[in-house]
Amino acid sequence: VFSAFLLVPVLKGLGAEARPVMQGLRDRGLFVLMPTLAILTILSGARLMWIVSGGFSSGYVATTPGATYAASAVAAALAFVLAVAVSRPNGARIAALAAELARAGNDASRSEIAARLATARRRGGWIQLALTVLLLGSAAGMSVARYLG
């Protein structure tokens, strides 16, 4: 939510001035920290699900709370895969294109690079929206699952 509604819009508004911010975040380890925290969160959730469900019992998953927890876990895992496999490479592509645009020598190449950059940024926006929906849905499901059924 922070990234989708605060960080990305601010960075978009900064344009080329966003490069030092992103470099600072990279230097501080954000792009290692976030996936590490995501993995630890998913593993702790899996452990809790194992305990509550009696070893991932199909009988538990067939209940409304169990199915809600399971669907929420799938949404969180899908968000992680989408972030690592699609969003992260797209972010690296955006950074590379922005650097290439800054070095571009003539208007024709700048125009072509800017078009590719705009496409990558649009794709990033859609990916960010999908991640936000998956993670909010996951958190909402996990928050209410125990009260269902």
VMD Tcl script that builds the backbone (N, CA, C; Angstrom):
set m [mol new atoms 447]
animate dup $m
set s [atomselect $m all]
$s set {name element resname resid chain x y z} {
  {N N VAL 1 A 0.838 -1.182 0.000}
  {CA C VAL 1 A 0.000 0.000 0.000}
  {C C VAL 1 A 0.887 1.250 0.000}
  {N N PHE 2 A 1.918 1.248 0.832}
  {CA C PHE 2 A 2.853 2.374 0.854}
  {C C PHE 2 A 3.458 2.592 -0.525}
  {N N SER 3 A 3.918 1.524 -1.118}
  {CA C SER 3 A 4.562 1.627 -2.420}
  {C C SER 3 A 3.585 2.097 -3.493}
  {N N ALA 4 A 2.401 1.483 -3.528}
  {CA C ALA 4 A 1.434 1.794 -4.585}
  {C C ALA 4 A 0.861 3.192 -4.475}
  {N N PHE 5 A 0.561 3.627 -3.274}
  {CA C PHE 5 A -0.151 4.890 -3.107}
  {C C PHE 5 A 0.734 6.077 -2.725}
  {N N LEU 6 A 1.946 5.820 -2.257}
  {CA C LEU 6 A 2.816 6.917 -1.841}
  {C C LEU 6 A 4.130 6.953 -2.616}
  {N N LEU 7 A 4.927 5.897 -2.504}
  {CA C LEU 7 A 6.267 5.915 -3.074}
  {C C LEU 7 A 6.261 6.049 -4.595}
  {N N VAL 8 A 5.540 5.185 -5.289}
  {CA C VAL 8 A 5.556 5.208 -6.750}
  {C C VAL 8 A 5.017 6.524 -7.315}
  {N N PRO 9 A 3.894 7.049 -6.819}
  {CA C PRO 9 A 3.450 8.346 -7.357}
  {C C PRO 9 A 4.446 9.479 -7.118}
  {N N VAL 10 A 5.101 9.480 -5.971}
  {CA C VAL 10 A 6.101 10.520 -5.698}
  {C C VAL 10 A 7.283 10.367 -6.654}
  {N N LEU 11 A 7.748 9.131 -6.834}
  {CA C LEU 11 A 8.865 8.899 -7.744}
  {C C LEU 11 A 8.497 9.284 -9.172}
  {N N LYS 12 A 7.277 8.969 -9.568}
  {CA C LYS 12 A 6.816 9.323 -10.913}
  {C C LYS 12 A 6.828 10.837 -11.086}
  {N N GLY 13 A 6.406 11.542 -10.072}
  {CA C GLY 13 A 6.395 12.998 -10.129}
  {C C GLY 13 A 7.791 13.606 -10.158}
  {N N LEU 14 A 8.761 12.893 -9.620}
  {CA C LEU 14 A 10.131 13.406 -9.602}
  {C C LEU 14 A 10.836 13.272 -10.947}
  {N N GLY 15 A 10.369 12.356 -11.783}
  {CA C GLY 15 A 11.021 12.149 -13.079}
  {C C GLY 15 A 12.449 11.682 -12.894}
  {N N ALA 16 A 13.383 12.376 -13.568}
  {CA C ALA 16 A 14.797 11.986 -13.515}
  {C C ALA 16 A 15.380 12.136 -12.114}
  {N N GLU 17 A 14.771 12.981 -11.298}
  {CA C GLU 17 A 15.259 13.191 -9.929}
  {C C GLU 17 A 14.995 11.971 -9.041}
  {N N ALA 18 A 14.224 11.013 -9.533}
  {CA C ALA 18 A 13.939 9.799 -8.757}
  {C C ALA 18 A 15.142 8.863 -8.707}
  {N N ARG 19 A 16.060 9.004 -9.644}
  {CA C ARG 19 A 17.222 8.098 -9.686}
  {C C ARG 19 A 18.003 8.067 -8.377}
  {N N PRO 20 A 18.347 9.221 -7.781}
  {CA C PRO 20 A 19.092 9.165 -6.517}
  {C C PRO 20 A 18.285 8.523 -5.383}
  {N N VAL 21 A 16.973 8.725 -5.410}
  {CA C VAL 21 A 16.130 8.113 -4.375}
  {C C VAL 21 A 16.176 6.593 -4.514}
  {N N MET 22 A 15.992 6.116 -5.740}
  {CA C MET 22 A 16.019 4.667 -5.968}
  {C C MET 22 A 17.402 4.098 -5.652}
  {N N GLN 23 A 18.443 4.824 -6.022}
  {CA C GLN 23 A 19.805 4.375 -5.706}
  {C C GLN 23 A 20.000 4.300 -4.192}
  {N N GLY 24 A 19.479 5.288 -3.471}
  {CA C GLY 24 A 19.579 5.279 -2.013}
  {C C GLY 24 A 18.844 4.100 -1.405}
  {N N LEU 25 A 17.659 3.803 -1.918}
  {CA C LEU 25 A 16.906 2.645 -1.428}
  {C C LEU 25 A 17.655 1.352 -1.723}
  {N N ARG 26 A 18.245 1.276 -2.913}
  {CA C ARG 26 A 19.023 0.086 -3.284}
  {C C ARG 26 A 20.236 -0.048 -2.371}
  {N N ASP 27 A 20.934 1.079 -2.145}
  {CA C ASP 27 A 22.129 1.057 -1.289}
  {C C ASP 27 A 21.799 0.663 0.151}
  {N N ARG 28 A 20.608 1.018 0.610}
  {CA C ARG 28 A 20.188 0.681 1.977}
  {C C ARG 28 A 19.662 -0.748 2.075}
  {N N GLY 29 A 19.596 -1.471 0.952}
  {CA C GLY 29 A 19.222 -2.876 0.979}
  {C C GLY 29 A 17.731 -3.155 0.851}
  {N N LEU 30 A 16.949 -2.182 0.405}
  {CA C LEU 30 A 15.503 -2.385 0.309}
  {C C LEU 30 A 15.143 -3.570 -0.568}
  {N N PHE 31 A 15.858 -3.741 -1.673}
  {CA C PHE 31 A 15.495 -4.768 -2.638}
  {C C PHE 31 A 15.976 -6.163 -2.236}
  {N N VAL 32 A 16.686 -6.243 -1.136}
  {CA C VAL 32 A 17.016 -7.527 -0.511}
  {C C VAL 32 A 16.115 -7.729 0.707}
  {N N LEU 33 A 15.907 -6.661 1.456}
  {CA C LEU 33 A 15.105 -6.726 2.674}
  {C C LEU 33 A 13.655 -7.134 2.396}
  {N N MET 34 A 13.031 -6.488 1.417}
  {CA C MET 34 A 11.606 -6.749 1.166}
  {C C MET 34 A 11.329 -8.205 0.772}
  {N N PRO 35 A 12.068 -8.791 -0.176}
  {CA C PRO 35 A 11.811 -10.203 -0.480}
  {C C PRO 35 A 12.117 -11.128 0.700}
  {N N THR 36 A 13.140 -10.778 1.473}
  {CA C THR 36 A 13.467 -11.593 2.649}
  {C C THR 36 A 12.321 -11.563 3.652}
  {N N LEU 37 A 11.786 -10.375 3.918}
  {CA C LEU 37 A 10.648 -10.265 4.832}
  {C C LEU 37 A 9.421 -10.987 4.283}
  {N N ALA 38 A 9.219 -10.908 2.980}
  {CA C ALA 38 A 8.086 -11.604 2.366}
  {C C ALA 38 A 8.212 -13.111 2.544}
  {N N ILE 39 A 9.396 -13.635 2.313}
  {CA C ILE 39 A 9.612 -15.085 2.475}
  {C C ILE 39 A 9.385 -15.495 3.929}
  {N N LEU 40 A 9.929 -14.731 4.864}
  {CA C LEU 40 A 9.742 -15.054 6.288}
  {C C LEU 40 A 8.261 -14.992 6.681}
  {N N THR 41 A 7.542 -14.018 6.145}
  {CA C THR 41 A 6.113 -13.898 6.437}
  {C C THR 41 A 5.341 -15.083 5.869}
  {N N ILE 42 A 5.648 -15.463 4.640}
  {CA C ILE 42 A 4.976 -16.608 4.014}
  {C C ILE 42 A 5.290 -17.891 4.772}
  {N N LEU 43 A 6.544 -18.076 5.151}
  {CA C LEU 43 A 6.914 -19.289 5.900}
  {C C LEU 43 A 6.248 -19.326 7.275}
  {N N SER 44 A 6.176 -18.185 7.962}
  {CA C SER 44 A 5.520 -18.183 9.275}
  {C C SER 44 A 4.021 -18.439 9.114}
  {N N GLY 45 A 3.428 -17.903 8.059}
  {CA C GLY 45 A 2.015 -18.178 7.793}
  {C C GLY 45 A 1.772 -19.639 7.477}
  {N N ALA 46 A 2.683 -20.247 6.714}
  {CA C ALA 46 A 2.561 -21.672 6.394}
  {C C ALA 46 A 2.676 -22.515 7.664}
  {N N ARG 47 A 3.593 -22.135 8.538}
  {CA C ARG 47 A 3.752 -22.866 9.810}
  {C C ARG 47 A 2.483 -22.760 10.661}
  {N N LEU 48 A 1.925 -21.546 10.755}
  {CA C LEU 48 A 0.680 -21.375 11.511}
  {C C LEU 48 A -0.458 -22.174 10.883}
  {N N MET 49 A -0.533 -22.173 9.562}
  {CA C MET 49 A -1.580 -22.939 8.875}
  {C C MET 49 A -1.398 -24.436 9.153}
  {N N TRP 50 A -0.164 -24.890 9.167}
  {CA C TRP 50 A 0.134 -26.292 9.471}
  {C C TRP 50 A -0.389 -26.647 10.869}
  {N N ILE 51 A -0.108 -25.781 11.834}
  {CA C ILE 51 A -0.521 -26.029 13.212}
  {C C ILE 51 A -2.040 -26.028 13.329}
  {N N VAL 52 A -2.683 -24.978 12.818}
  {CA C VAL 52 A -4.131 -24.813 12.957}
  {C C VAL 52 A -4.898 -25.907 12.208}
  {N N SER 53 A -4.376 -26.313 11.049}
  {CA C SER 53 A -5.106 -27.270 10.217}
  {C C SER 53 A -4.789 -28.721 10.547}
  {N N GLY 54 A -3.928 -28.948 11.501}
  {CA C GLY 54 A -3.553 -30.320 11.823}
  {C C GLY 54 A -2.765 -30.962 10.693}
  {N N GLY 55 A -1.791 -30.231 10.159}
  {CA C GLY 55 A -0.945 -30.768 9.094}
  {C C GLY 55 A -1.546 -30.606 7.717}
  {N N PHE 56 A -2.179 -29.489 7.462}
  {CA C PHE 56 A -2.836 -29.192 6.192}
  {C C PHE 56 A -3.932 -30.209 5.877}
  {N N SER 57 A -4.690 -30.545 6.889}
  {CA C SER 57 A -5.792 -31.497 6.746}
  {C C SER 57 A -6.810 -30.993 5.725}
  {N N SER 58 A -7.209 -31.867 4.815}
  {CA C SER 58 A -8.195 -31.477 3.804}
  {C C SER 58 A -9.537 -31.155 4.450}
  {N N GLY 59 A -9.818 -31.779 5.587}
  {CA C GLY 59 A -11.053 -31.475 6.305}
  {C C GLY 59 A -11.090 -30.038 6.784}
  {N N TYR 60 A -9.945 -29.527 7.233}
  {CA C TYR 60 A -9.886 -28.146 7.685}
  {C C TYR 60 A -10.027 -27.173 6.513}
  {N N VAL 61 A -9.332 -27.477 5.434}
  {CA C VAL 61 A -9.371 -26.597 4.264}
  {C C VAL 61 A -10.771 -26.588 3.647}
  {N N ALA 62 A -11.567 -27.626 3.886}
  {CA C ALA 62 A -12.936 -27.670 3.365}
  {C C ALA 62 A -13.884 -26.764 4.153}
  {N N THR 63 A -13.465 -26.326 5.346}
  {CA C THR 63 A -14.303 -25.412 6.123}
  {C C THR 63 A -14.175 -24.002 5.554}
  {N N THR 64 A -15.131 -23.140 5.853}
  {CA C THR 64 A -15.070 -21.763 5.361}
  {C C THR 64 A -13.832 -21.027 5.875}
  {N N PRO 65 A -13.526 -21.098 7.188}
  {CA C PRO 65 A -12.295 -20.440 7.635}
  {C C PRO 65 A -11.051 -21.029 6.974}
  {N N GLY 66 A -10.978 -22.337 6.873}
  {CA C GLY 66 A -9.815 -22.985 6.266}
  {C C GLY 66 A -9.646 -22.598 4.804}
  {N N ALA 67 A -10.756 -22.579 4.063}
  {CA C ALA 67 A -10.690 -22.190 2.650}
  {C C ALA 67 A -10.296 -20.730 2.501}
  {N N THR 68 A -10.765 -19.887 3.415}
  {CA C THR 68 A -10.420 -18.470 3.359}
  {C C THR 68 A -8.940 -18.265 3.658}
  {N N TYR 69 A -8.429 -18.950 4.676}
  {CA C TYR 69 A -6.996 -18.876 4.965}
  {C C TYR 69 A -6.183 -19.380 3.775}
  {N N ALA 70 A -6.605 -20.508 3.200}
  {CA C ALA 70 A -5.868 -21.082 2.070}
  {C C ALA 70 A -5.881 -20.141 0.867}
  {N N ALA 71 A -7.032 -19.571 0.541}
  {CA C ALA 71 A -7.120 -18.635 -0.585}
  {C C ALA 71 A -6.269 -17.396 -0.329}
  {N N SER 72 A -6.262 -16.938 0.910}
  {CA C SER 72 A -5.452 -15.774 1.272}
  {C C SER 72 A -3.962 -16.086 1.140}
  {N N ALA 73 A -3.586 -17.291 1.528}
  {CA C ALA 73 A -2.190 -17.705 1.397}
  {C C ALA 73 A -1.783 -17.804 -0.066}
  {N N VAL 74 A -2.661 -18.331 -0.889}
  {CA C VAL 74 A -2.372 -18.425 -2.322}
  {C C VAL 74 A -2.210 -17.024 -2.914}
  {N N ALA 75 A -3.068 -16.091 -2.527}
  {CA C ALA 75 A -2.964 -14.712 -3.024}
  {C C ALA 75 A -1.630 -14.087 -2.613}
  {N N ALA 76 A -1.215 -14.317 -1.376}
  {CA C ALA 76 A 0.065 -13.768 -0.906}
  {C C ALA 76 A 1.237 -14.392 -1.661}
  {N N ALA 77 A 1.210 -15.703 -1.855}
  {CA C ALA 77 A 2.285 -16.377 -2.585}
  {C C ALA 77 A 2.319 -15.922 -4.049}
  {N N LEU 78 A 1.155 -15.770 -4.648}
  {CA C LEU 78 A 1.080 -15.291 -6.027}
  {C C LEU 78 A 1.649 -13.873 -6.133}
  {N N ALA 79 A 1.349 -13.038 -5.157}
  {CA C ALA 79 A 1.895 -11.678 -5.142}
  {C C ALA 79 A 3.420 -11.713 -5.055}
  {N N PHE 80 A 3.944 -12.599 -4.243}
  {CA C PHE 80 A 5.399 -12.711 -4.113}
  {C C PHE 80 A 6.030 -13.122 -5.442}
  {N N VAL 81 A 5.461 -14.132 -6.073}
  {CA C VAL 81 A 5.999 -14.604 -7.354}
  {C C VAL 81 A 5.911 -13.494 -8.406}
  {N N LEU 82 A 4.781 -12.808 -8.455}
  {CA C LEU 82 A 4.605 -11.714 -9.404}
  {C C LEU 82 A 5.622 -10.595 -9.145}
  {N N ALA 83 A 5.856 -10.297 -7.886}
  {CA C ALA 83 A 6.814 -9.242 -7.537}
  {C C ALA 83 A 8.233 -9.616 -7.951}
  {N N VAL 84 A 8.620 -10.853 -7.673}
  {CA C VAL 84 A 9.992 -11.279 -7.960}
  {C C VAL 84 A 10.204 -11.557 -9.449}
  {N N ALA 85 A 9.246 -12.199 -10.077}
  {CA C ALA 85 A 9.428 -12.637 -11.465}
  {C C ALA 85 A 9.074 -11.573 -12.499}
  {N N VAL 86 A 8.202 -10.626 -12.151}
  {CA C VAL 86 A 7.747 -9.649 -13.140}
  {C C VAL 86 A 8.072 -8.210 -12.716}
  {N N SER 87 A 7.689 -7.847 -11.501}
  {CA C SER 87 A 7.853 -6.458 -11.072}
  {C C SER 87 A 9.316 -6.073 -10.929}
  {N N ARG 88 A 10.078 -6.909 -10.286}
  {CA C ARG 88 A 11.497 -6.580 -10.061}
  {C C ARG 88 A 12.256 -6.429 -11.379}
  {N N PRO 89 A 12.127 -7.371 -12.336}
  {CA C PRO 89 A 12.809 -7.170 -13.627}
  {C C PRO 89 A 12.295 -5.932 -14.372}
  {N N ASN 90 A 11.010 -5.652 -14.263}
  {CA C ASN 90 A 10.475 -4.461 -14.916}
  {C C ASN 90 A 11.059 -3.196 -14.283}
  {N N GLY 91 A 11.219 -3.187 -12.971}
  {CA C GLY 91 A 11.846 -2.051 -12.297}
  {C C GLY 91 A 13.287 -1.848 -12.745}
  {N N ALA 92 A 14.011 -2.960 -12.911}
  {CA C ALA 92 A 15.391 -2.869 -13.396}
  {C C ALA 92 A 15.409 -2.332 -14.822}
  {N N ARG 93 A 14.440 -2.742 -15.624}
  {CA C ARG 93 A 14.340 -2.247 -17.010}
  {C C ARG 93 A 14.064 -0.743 -17.009}
  {N N ILE 94 A 13.177 -0.295 -16.133}
  {CA C ILE 94 A 12.882 1.135 -16.040}
  {C C ILE 94 A 14.145 1.915 -15.668}
  {N N ALA 95 A 14.884 1.410 -14.699}
  {CA C ALA 95 A 16.123 2.088 -14.281}
  {C C ALA 95 A 17.128 2.143 -15.429}
  {N N ALA 96 A 17.269 1.046 -16.151}
  {CA C ALA 96 A 18.214 1.003 -17.266}
  {C C ALA 96 A 17.785 1.956 -18.381}
  {N N LEU 97 A 16.496 1.969 -18.683}
  {CA C LEU 97 A 15.999 2.870 -19.730}
  {C C LEU 97 A 16.153 4.338 -19.318}
  {N N ALA 98 A 15.912 4.647 -18.052}
  {CA C ALA 98 A 16.074 6.025 -17.573}
  {C C ALA 98 A 17.530 6.460 -17.691}
  {N N ALA 99 A 18.446 5.568 -17.357}
  {CA C ALA 99 A 19.872 5.889 -17.486}
  {C C ALA 99 A 20.248 6.057 -18.956}
  {N N GLU 100 A 19.701 5.187 -19.798}
  {CA C GLU 100 A 19.971 5.278 -21.234}
  {C C GLU 100 A 19.415 6.587 -21.809}
  {N N LEU 101 A 18.244 6.981 -21.335}
  {CA C LEU 101 A 17.636 8.232 -21.793}
  {C C LEU 101 A 18.508 9.432 -21.414}
  {N N ALA 102 A 19.080 9.378 -20.214}
  {CA C ALA 102 A 19.938 10.474 -19.769}
  {C C ALA 102 A 21.202 10.594 -20.618}
  {N N ARG 103 A 21.653 9.470 -21.171}
  {CA C ARG 103 A 22.872 9.462 -21.994}
  {C C ARG 103 A 22.590 9.658 -23.482}
  {N N ALA 104 A 21.325 9.585 -23.887}
  {CA C ALA 104 A 20.972 9.628 -25.311}
  {C C ALA 104 A 21.488 10.906 -25.961}
  {N N GLY 105 A 22.046 10.752 -27.167}
  {CA C GLY 105 A 22.687 11.868 -27.829}
  {C C GLY 105 A 21.795 12.696 -28.729}
  {N N ASN 106 A 20.805 12.089 -29.365}
  {CA C ASN 106 A 19.995 12.875 -30.295}
  {C C ASN 106 A 18.508 12.710 -29.998}
  {N N ASP 107 A 17.723 13.577 -30.605}
  {CA C ASP 107 A 16.277 13.584 -30.338}
  {C C ASP 107 A 15.593 12.291 -30.767}
  {N N ALA 108 A 16.027 11.708 -31.865}
  {CA C ALA 108 A 15.390 10.476 -32.362}
  {C C ALA 108 A 15.581 9.334 -31.374}
  {N N SER 109 A 16.799 9.165 -30.887}
  {CA C SER 109 A 17.033 8.078 -29.925}
  {C C SER 109 A 16.362 8.385 -28.593}
  {N N ARG 110 A 16.355 9.653 -28.183}
  {CA C ARG 110 A 15.668 10.024 -26.939}
  {C C ARG 110 A 14.180 9.715 -27.030}
  {N N SER 111 A 13.597 10.006 -28.176}
  {CA C SER 111 A 12.172 9.760 -28.375}
  {C C SER 111 A 11.854 8.261 -28.314}
  {N N GLU 112 A 12.684 7.462 -28.952}
  {CA C GLU 112 A 12.473 6.009 -28.965}
  {C C GLU 112 A 12.655 5.420 -27.561}
  {N N ILE 113 A 13.666 5.857 -26.848}
  {CA C ILE 113 A 13.911 5.373 -25.487}
  {C C ILE 113 A 12.790 5.829 -24.559}
  {N N ALA 114 A 12.345 7.073 -24.718}
  {CA C ALA 114 A 11.256 7.593 -23.879}
  {C C ALA 114 A 9.975 6.787 -24.095}
  {N N ALA 115 A 9.722 6.359 -25.326}
  {CA C ALA 115 A 8.530 5.548 -25.598}
  {C C ALA 115 A 8.640 4.191 -24.906}
  {N N ARG 116 A 9.819 3.569 -24.992}
  {CA C ARG 116 A 10.011 2.277 -24.304}
  {C C ARG 116 A 9.894 2.447 -22.791}
  {N N LEU 117 A 10.422 3.556 -22.281}
  {CA C LEU 117 A 10.346 3.838 -20.850}
  {C C LEU 117 A 8.896 4.031 -20.412}
  {N N ALA 118 A 8.126 4.756 -21.197}
  {CA C ALA 118 A 6.712 4.965 -20.872}
  {C C ALA 118 A 5.952 3.643 -20.852}
  {N N THR 119 A 6.253 2.755 -21.798}
  {CA C THR 119 A 5.610 1.437 -21.832}
  {C C THR 119 A 5.968 0.631 -20.586}
  {N N ALA 120 A 7.239 0.642 -20.216}
  {CA C ALA 120 A 7.674 -0.095 -19.017}
  {C C ALA 120 A 7.035 0.491 -17.761}
  {N N ARG 121 A 6.905 1.797 -17.702}
  {CA C ARG 121 A 6.269 2.421 -16.534}
  {C C ARG 121 A 4.783 2.083 -16.456}
  {N N ARG 122 A 4.100 2.075 -17.616}
  {CA C ARG 122 A 2.683 1.681 -17.620}
  {C C ARG 122 A 2.534 0.241 -17.142}
  {N N ARG 123 A 3.402 -0.619 -17.636}
  {CA C ARG 123 A 3.370 -2.022 -17.204}
  {C C ARG 123 A 3.607 -2.109 -15.700}
  {N N GLY 124 A 4.553 -1.328 -15.209}
  {CA C GLY 124 A 4.829 -1.304 -13.778}
  {C C GLY 124 A 3.620 -0.857 -12.973}
  {N N GLY 125 A 2.882 0.106 -13.501}
  {CA C GLY 125 A 1.674 0.564 -12.818}
  {C C GLY 125 A 0.631 -0.532 -12.700}
  {N N TRP 126 A 0.451 -1.289 -13.780}
  {CA C TRP 126 A -0.518 -2.396 -13.746}
  {C C TRP 126 A -0.053 -3.510 -12.809}
  {N N ILE 127 A 1.232 -3.786 -12.824}
  {CA C ILE 127 A 1.778 -4.801 -11.919}
  {C C ILE 127 A 1.571 -4.356 -10.472}
  {N N GLN 128 A 1.858 -3.087 -10.190}
  {CA C GLN 128 A 1.691 -2.548 -8.838}
  {C C GLN 128 A 0.243 -2.646 -8.391}
  {N N LEU 129 A -0.679 -2.362 -9.290}
  {CA C LEU 129 A -2.105 -2.476 -8.968}
  {C C LEU 129 A -2.465 -3.923 -8.640}
  {N N ALA 130 A -1.983 -4.855 -9.453}
  {CA C ALA 130 A -2.265 -6.278 -9.205}
  {C C ALA 130 A -1.686 -6.718 -7.864}
  {N N LEU 131 A -0.466 -6.304 -7.568}
  {CA C LEU 131 A 0.153 -6.659 -6.281}
  {C C LEU 131 A -0.637 -6.089 -5.116}
  {N N THR 132 A -1.069 -4.857 -5.245}
  {CA C THR 132 A -1.832 -4.213 -4.174}
  {C C THR 132 A -3.152 -4.940 -3.937}
  {N N VAL 133 A -3.851 -5.276 -5.005}
  {CA C VAL 133 A -5.125 -5.997 -4.872}
  {C C VAL 133 A -4.898 -7.369 -4.238}
  {N N LEU 134 A -3.887 -8.095 -4.701}
  {CA C LEU 134 A -3.601 -9.418 -4.134}
  {C C LEU 134 A -3.258 -9.331 -2.648}
  {N N LEU 135 A -2.411 -8.384 -2.283}
  {CA C LEU 135 A -1.978 -8.293 -0.887}
  {C C LEU 135 A -3.070 -7.763 0.031}
  {N N LEU 136 A -3.852 -6.794 -0.430}
  {CA C LEU 136 A -4.967 -6.327 0.393}
  {C C LEU 136 A -6.024 -7.423 0.545}
  {N N GLY 137 A -6.282 -8.154 -0.537}
  {CA C GLY 137 A -7.221 -9.276 -0.458}
  {C C GLY 137 A -6.726 -10.352 0.488}
  {N N SER 138 A -5.443 -10.634 0.419}
  {CA C SER 138 A -4.844 -11.624 1.306}
  {C C SER 138 A -4.952 -11.200 2.764}
  {N N ALA 139 A -4.581 -9.962 3.045}
  {CA C ALA 139 A -4.648 -9.466 4.415}
  {C C ALA 139 A -6.092 -9.439 4.928}
  {N N ALA 140 A -7.024 -9.013 4.076}
  {CA C ALA 140 A -8.429 -8.983 4.475}
  {C C ALA 140 A -8.946 -10.385 4.772}
  {N N GLY 141 A -8.609 -11.327 3.902}
  {CA C GLY 141 A -9.048 -12.712 4.117}
  {C C GLY 141 A -8.505 -13.299 5.404}
  {N N MET 142 A -7.217 -13.069 5.651}
  {CA C MET 142 A -6.613 -13.596 6.876}
  {C C MET 142 A -7.176 -12.914 8.111}
  {N N SER 143 A -7.592 -11.665 7.964}
  {CA C SER 143 A -8.144 -10.925 9.102}
  {C C SER 143 A -9.519 -11.427 9.522}
  {N N VAL 144 A -10.310 -11.881 8.574}
  {CA C VAL 144 A -11.691 -12.253 8.880}
  {C C VAL 144 A -11.946 -13.753 8.875}
  {N N ALA 145 A -10.982 -14.548 8.420}
  {CA C ALA 145 A -11.216 -15.985 8.240}
  {C C ALA 145 A -11.719 -16.684 9.486}
  {N N ARG 146 A -11.158 -16.373 10.612}
  {CA C ARG 146 A -11.546 -17.077 11.843}
  {C C ARG 146 A -12.994 -16.797 12.247}
  {N N TYR 147 A -13.565 -15.706 11.761}
  {CA C TYR 147 A -14.928 -15.344 12.116}
  {C C TYR 147 A -15.962 -15.894 11.143}
  {N N LEU 148 A -15.512 -16.546 10.106}
  {CA C LEU 148 A -16.422 -17.106 9.112}
  {C C LEU 148 A -16.778 -18.529 9.488}
  {N N GLY 149 A -17.980 -18.872 9.366}
  {CA C GLY 149 A -18.397 -20.243 9.605}
  {C C GLY 149 A -18.563 -20.524 11.024}
}
mol reanalyze $m
mol bondsrecalc $m
mol representation Tube
mol addrep $m
